[in-house]
């Protein structure tokens, strides 16, 4: 059986979530997919599906960049969920380099933290507006 050709019928946007560790980036990503699944039939993904590597589950932090897709009535999105922990900053840079825009996630309880500022600087350096 041959490969199915992907036909782009909507504008495509690469978006991602960045910010300090444990500020809710993966939770927000899961909520976006759940909301859009209810609205237009995109695939909902749970937190555990996004952070699916055994080490991520054991440690409770995002280590690898997660890639997922969803769409609205107007656009198709490729979403990159970046790790926030300082030890995985190289993975964050790899994810940010692919983004057209970013959602900066900051905990209301904690406010801006060291990786919040670092993620903003790194995103700007790789050309994220």
MIKE-839845 format. One record per residue (C-alpha): residue number from 0; residue in one letter; x, y, z. Coordinates in nm, 4 decimals, padded with zeros to 6 digits. Layout:
! residues N
+-----+------+----------+----------+----------+
|  nr | rest |     east |    north |       up |
+-----+------+----------+----------+----------+
| NUM |    A |        X |        Y |        Z |
...
+-----+------+----------+----------+----------+
//
This chain:
! residues 129
+-----+------+----------+----------+----------+
|  nr | rest |     east |    north |       up |
+-----+------+----------+----------+----------+
|   0 |    X |  00.0000 |  00.0000 |  00.0000 |
|   1 |    X |  00.1365 |  00.3452 | -00.0944 |
|   2 |    X |  00.1803 |  00.6385 |  00.1351 |
|   3 |    X | -00.1118 |  00.8737 |  00.1760 |
|   4 |    X | -00.0206 |  01.2221 |  00.0596 |
|   5 |    X | -00.0839 |  01.4949 |  00.3171 |
|   6 |    X | -00.2742 |  01.7831 |  00.1624 |
|   7 |    X | -00.2526 |  02.1126 |  00.3408 |
|   8 |    X | -00.5918 |  02.2809 |  00.3356 |
|   9 |    X | -00.5361 |  02.5258 |  00.6227 |
|  10 |    X | -00.2535 |  02.7587 |  00.7206 |
|  11 |    X |  00.0058 |  02.5744 |  00.9312 |
|  12 |    X |  00.1507 |  02.7181 |  01.2543 |
|  13 |    X |  00.4292 |  02.5722 |  01.4704 |
|  14 |    X |  00.3561 |  02.6664 |  01.8315 |
|  15 |    X |  00.5054 |  02.5584 |  02.1618 |
|  16 |    X |  00.4866 |  02.5854 |  02.5386 |
|  17 |    X |  00.7896 |  02.7175 |  02.7256 |
|  18 |    X |  00.8588 |  02.8159 |  03.0869 |
|  19 |    X |  00.9977 |  02.7057 |  03.4231 |
|  20 |    X |  00.9770 |  02.3435 |  03.5410 |
|  21 |    X |  00.6432 |  02.2464 |  03.7026 |
|  22 |    X |  00.4612 |  02.5610 |  03.5942 |
|  23 |    X |  00.2010 |  02.3691 |  03.3906 |
|  24 |    X |  00.3268 |  02.3536 |  03.0314 |
|  25 |    X |  00.2239 |  01.9918 |  02.9725 |
|  26 |    X | -00.1016 |  02.0387 |  03.1653 |
|  27 |    X | -00.1891 |  02.3373 |  02.9442 |
|  28 |    X | -00.0993 |  02.1401 |  02.6311 |
|  29 |    X | -00.3283 |  01.8542 |  02.7417 |
|  30 |    X | -00.6076 |  02.1037 |  02.8158 |
|  31 |    X | -00.5744 |  02.2609 |  02.4690 |
|  32 |    X | -00.6058 |  01.9217 |  02.2992 |
|  33 |    X | -00.9018 |  01.8252 |  02.5208 |
|  34 |    X | -01.0856 |  02.1518 |  02.4475 |
|  35 |    X | -01.0274 |  02.1242 |  02.0733 |
|  36 |    X | -01.1345 |  01.7580 |  02.0744 |
|  37 |    X | -01.4661 |  01.8650 |  02.2256 |
|  38 |    X | -01.4993 |  02.1523 |  01.9780 |
|  39 |    X | -01.3942 |  02.0066 |  01.6429 |
|  40 |    X | -01.2930 |  01.6437 |  01.6814 |
|  41 |    X | -00.9151 |  01.6811 |  01.7136 |
|  42 |    X | -00.7481 |  01.4047 |  01.9159 |
|  43 |    X | -00.7421 |  01.4715 |  02.2901 |
|  44 |    X | -00.4177 |  01.3777 |  02.4651 |
|  45 |    X | -00.3773 |  01.3329 |  02.8391 |
|  46 |    X | -00.0779 |  01.4490 |  03.0410 |
|  47 |    X |  00.0471 |  01.0873 |  03.0554 |
|  48 |    X |  00.0227 |  01.0489 |  02.6770 |
|  49 |    X |  00.2271 |  01.3656 |  02.6227 |
|  50 |    X |  00.4927 |  01.2786 |  02.8840 |
|  51 |    X |  00.5053 |  00.9128 |  02.7864 |
|  52 |    X |  00.8708 |  00.8146 |  02.8353 |
|  53 |    X |  00.9274 |  00.5867 |  03.1377 |
|  54 |    X |  01.1878 |  00.8230 |  03.2866 |
|  55 |    X |  00.9477 |  01.1175 |  03.2517 |
|  56 |    X |  00.6777 |  00.9224 |  03.4352 |
|  57 |    X |  00.9187 |  00.8114 |  03.7079 |
|  58 |    X |  01.0608 |  01.1593 |  03.7695 |
|  59 |    X |  00.7424 |  01.3558 |  03.7041 |
|  60 |    X |  00.9098 |  01.6068 |  03.4709 |
|  61 |    X |  00.9234 |  01.6546 |  03.0957 |
|  62 |    X |  01.2622 |  01.5489 |  02.9595 |
|  63 |    X |  01.2055 |  01.5105 |  02.5863 |
|  64 |    X |  01.0329 |  01.7534 |  02.3551 |
|  65 |    X |  00.6837 |  01.6237 |  02.2773 |
|  66 |    X |  00.5312 |  01.6856 |  01.9331 |
|  67 |    X |  00.1560 |  01.6792 |  01.8787 |
|  68 |    X | -00.0905 |  01.8206 |  01.6302 |
|  69 |    X | -00.4362 |  01.9711 |  01.6464 |
|  70 |    X | -00.6509 |  02.2041 |  01.4431 |
|  71 |    X | -00.9086 |  02.4758 |  01.4702 |
|  72 |    X | -01.1590 |  02.5807 |  01.2075 |
|  73 |    X | -00.9008 |  02.8243 |  01.0701 |
|  74 |    X | -00.5561 |  02.6629 |  01.1230 |
|  75 |    X | -00.3567 |  02.3438 |  01.1648 |
|  76 |    X | -00.1104 |  02.3498 |  01.4565 |
|  77 |    X |  00.2037 |  02.1510 |  01.5259 |
|  78 |    X |  00.2618 |  02.1911 |  01.8994 |
|  79 |    X |  00.5950 |  02.1408 |  02.0744 |
|  80 |    X |  00.5809 |  02.0851 |  02.4519 |
|  81 |    X |  00.9271 |  02.1802 |  02.5813 |
|  82 |    X |  01.0934 |  02.0652 |  02.9035 |
|  83 |    X |  01.1381 |  02.3345 |  03.1677 |
|  84 |    X |  01.4095 |  02.1810 |  03.3850 |
|  85 |    X |  01.7534 |  02.3427 |  03.3571 |
|  86 |    X |  01.9176 |  02.0021 |  03.2988 |
|  87 |    X |  01.7234 |  01.9622 |  02.9727 |
|  88 |    X |  01.7764 |  02.3094 |  02.8261 |
|  89 |    X |  01.9290 |  02.1639 |  02.5059 |
|  90 |    X |  01.6002 |  01.9828 |  02.4426 |
|  91 |    X |  01.4120 |  02.3096 |  02.4945 |
|  92 |    X |  01.6347 |  02.4893 |  02.2412 |
|  93 |    X |  01.5761 |  02.2127 |  01.9858 |
|  94 |    X |  01.2008 |  02.2500 |  02.0282 |
|  95 |    X |  01.2034 |  02.6308 |  02.0211 |
|  96 |    X |  01.4045 |  02.6400 |  01.6987 |
|  97 |    X |  01.1014 |  02.4916 |  01.5197 |
|  98 |    X |  00.8443 |  02.7418 |  01.6539 |
|  99 |    X |  00.6610 |  03.0251 |  01.4816 |
| 100 |    X |  00.5364 |  03.1393 |  01.8218 |
| 101 |    X |  00.5407 |  03.0335 |  02.1859 |
| 102 |    X |  00.3054 |  03.0236 |  02.4817 |
| 103 |    X |  00.4977 |  03.1310 |  02.7912 |
| 104 |    X |  00.3538 |  02.9459 |  03.0919 |
| 105 |    X |  00.4114 |  03.1035 |  03.4350 |
| 106 |    X |  00.2684 |  02.9708 |  03.7612 |
| 107 |    X |  00.0366 |  03.2245 |  03.9246 |
| 108 |    X |  00.1536 |  03.1007 |  04.2652 |
| 109 |    X |  00.5288 |  03.1169 |  04.1939 |
| 110 |    X |  00.5587 |  03.3970 |  03.9393 |
| 111 |    X |  00.8587 |  03.4220 |  03.7048 |
| 112 |    X |  01.1443 |  03.1893 |  03.7981 |
| 113 |    X |  01.5005 |  03.1367 |  03.6633 |
| 114 |    X |  01.4007 |  02.9093 |  03.3723 |
| 115 |    X |  01.1168 |  03.1480 |  03.2802 |
| 116 |    X |  01.3675 |  03.4190 |  03.1993 |
| 117 |    X |  01.6129 |  03.1766 |  03.0394 |
| 118 |    X |  01.3445 |  03.0307 |  02.8126 |
| 119 |    X |  01.2438 |  03.3808 |  02.6975 |
| 120 |    X |  01.6056 |  03.4687 |  02.6140 |
| 121 |    X |  01.6708 |  03.1389 |  02.4348 |
| 122 |    X |  01.3457 |  03.1596 |  02.2379 |
| 123 |    X |  01.4379 |  03.5091 |  02.1201 |
| 124 |    X |  01.7879 |  03.3927 |  02.0244 |
| 125 |    X |  01.6503 |  03.1194 |  01.7962 |
| 126 |    X |  01.4036 |  03.3607 |  01.6349 |
| 127 |    X |  01.0746 |  03.2929 |  01.8137 |
| 128 |    X |  00.8754 |  03.6193 |  01.7989 |
+-----+------+----------+----------+----------+
//
